Amino acid sequence: MTGMTADGHSQVYRARAEACEYKYKHGFEMPVETLCSRMADISQVYTQNAEMRPLGCSIILIGTDDRKGPIVNKTDPAGYYCSFHAIALAISCLSNVLADDFKPSDIEVGIVTTENKQFEVLSEQEVDRHLTQIAQRD
């Protein structure tokens, strides 16, 4: 959570309740992307009603997907929701902070996966694939 502490505590409690209710209804754990989308919907409702104060916190949920790997999901108080591949988010953040566009030879990216618990450095071709995905998303 980022933002107001009280709103953050409230959102954590609400996220836990949503995840528990989902598991009770469907019989399996709620996917992280689904939880973040649901929390974004709830946050957005707070912006529509005059009697409710909009929430003053953003939610960042990190989870893994069997097909996509680590995923970072983010929602803001207005209900905007986005999902990033963890590597793409890290490269985008570094690019924004340094105010520079990278070539594959400019950066070195290392990962640890749930299958292979050893630290692995990506090749320039793999880094180039991630840079291309980031450029296409923007």
Disulfide bonds with the S-S distance in Angstrom:
none
